[in-house]
Amino acid sequence: MKKWKTLFFSLLCLNIILVLVAVVAIFQPIEQRQAPSKEEVNGIELGVVGDKKNLNALIDKYLKQEFASDALAYNVVLNDEVEVYGTIVAFGRDVDIKMTFAPIVQKNGNLVLEQTGLSVGALPLPVETVLKYVNNHFPMPEWVSINPKKESIYVALNQMELENGFRVKAEKFDLKNDEISIKLIDPSVQP
């Protein structure tokens, strides 16, 4: 009987320690990236109109090239909303997450992605907590800023520089109607 009690209390202590470690890890402060400046880019502009299918292919290619050396644990898909699928590690196991965002074009051509949905396996977690985790553990381009308190992601397209030196500015980003228009800007050539 004494062996049974010892094993029971050992297992109980182990469970309590695991729960405490998880709680402490969730509520640790995160390093907050500053939102990139909202500067306007001057230069010649070229309008481009596309659809979700083509933009999905471009996003996929960009992420694979940009993070070729990292084991990318997420992907982005454009449907009626911006959908981010990923995997997080919880209690030593991979857990699937899905976040959905409504894109809002800003006057300066950047995007704000406002959180509209979240699922983490079958576990209900606060959006702010999941966004903190994503901000700390997923590789992001410098021009992407996650704001867990506002439950949004700021995508500073005018800070994203393509290989040819072009910059990007969103004009229209209506995913429900499959209407996407952007401007490519070459800042090295003045009109």
N, C-alpha and C positions, 0 to 999 in steps of 0.2 A: 504494500500500500504506500510505503514511503517513496519508492521509486516513481510511482504514478504521480504523486503530488509534485515531486521535483521536476519531472518532465512537463507537467501541466503549467507550473509557474514559470519555467524556462520559456516555453512557447508563448505564454501570455506576455512576458517581458519583451520577447523578440517582436511580437506584434505591436506592442506599445511603442517600442523604439522605431519601428518602420513607419508607423503613423506620425510620430513626432518629426522624423526626418522629412517626410513628405510635406507636412504642414509648414515646417520651417522653410523648405525649398520653394514652396509656392509663394510665400509671403516675403521673400527676400526682395529688397529694392533692386530695380534694374537700371542699367545704364541707358539713359534717355538720349537718343540721338536728336540733335537739333534739326528742325525742319529746314530743308535747303532754302536758300534765299529765293525770293519770287521775282528775280530780275527778268526783264524783257530782253529778248535777243534781237538784235538788228541784223539785217542782211536781206538777201533776196529770198522770197518765199515761193514754194511750189505746192499747190494743192493736190492731195491724193485722196481718192475715195476708195474704200474697200469694204469687205464684209467680214463677218465673224470667222468664217472658215479660213480665209487668208490670214487674218490677224492671229488666229490660233496657231497657225503654222509658223508665223514669224516669232511669236512669243516663245514657242517651244524651241525653235532654233536658237534664239537669243539666250535663253536660260541654259541650254546645253553648252553653248560656246562660252558664256560668261563664267559658268561654274563647272567647267570641264574637270578641274582638279578636285572639286568637292563631291561628296556623295550627296547629290541633291535629293532632299527628303520631301519635296513638294512639287506640284505642277499647277499651272494656271490654265483655266478653260473659260472661254467666253460663250455663254448661252444667253438666256434672257437677263442674266446678271453675271458679274465676274465671280467665278467659283475657284477656290483654292483648295486643293486636296493635298493632304500630307500625312505624315506619320510622326507621332511623338512617342517617346519612351516613358512609360509609367509603370513603376514597380517592376522594372526589368523586362517589360513586355512592350511590343509595338502596338500602339493604339491608333486607329485611323481617325483623322479629323477632316471635316469639311466646313469651310467658311464661305459665306456668300456675301457679296458686296454690291451696292448700287453705285455706279460711277457717276460722278458729277463733274462736268467740265467747268473749270474756273476761268475767269476773264483773261488770265495770263496764259491760258492754254495748258495748264497742268490739270491733273485729275485728283479728286478726293474720292476715295472708295469708302462709303459708309456701310458699316456692318448691318446686314439684314437677317443673317441666319448663322447658326453654329451648331455642329453636332460633333461630339467627341465620343465615338463608340455609342454606348447607351448611357453614358455618364453625364449628368447635367453639371456643367462647370460655368462659372462666370466668364463672360466674354473678355473682360479686362485681364483676367488671369491667363487665359489662353493666348491673348495677344502679347502679353509680357513674355510668355514662354517662347512664342514664335520670334519675337524681337531678339531674344537672347540666344536662341539655338539654331535658327535658320539663316543661312547666308542670304544677304540682301544687297542689291546695288546701293551705292552711296546716295543716289537720288531718290530712294524710297525711304520714307519715314513713317514708322508705326506709332500711333498715339493711342495707347490702351485706354486712357481715361475717356477720350472722346469716341472710342470704339471705331476708329477710322484709320485709313492708311493714306498718306499724302504721296502722290507720285509726281515728282518734279520733272516732267518731261523736258522742260527747257534746260535742265541740267544734264540730261542724258546725251552724251556725245557719241554719235555713230563713228565707225572706223574712217569714213570719208570726211569727217569733220562736221557733218550736218547735224542739226538739232531738230527736235520734234516739238510740235505744238498741236494740241487737240482742238478741233473746231466743233465737231459733233460726235457724240459717243452714245447713240441710241441703240442699245443692244436688242430691245424688244422688236424694233422695226428693222433690225439689221442695217442700220445706217451709220457708218463710221467715216468721218472725214478728218484728215490731219493735214498739217502743213509741214513740209520739210524746209528747213531754213539753212542757207549757207551763209554764215556770218562773215566769211572771208571776202564775199563779193557784196559791195554796196550798190544799191540801185542808182 
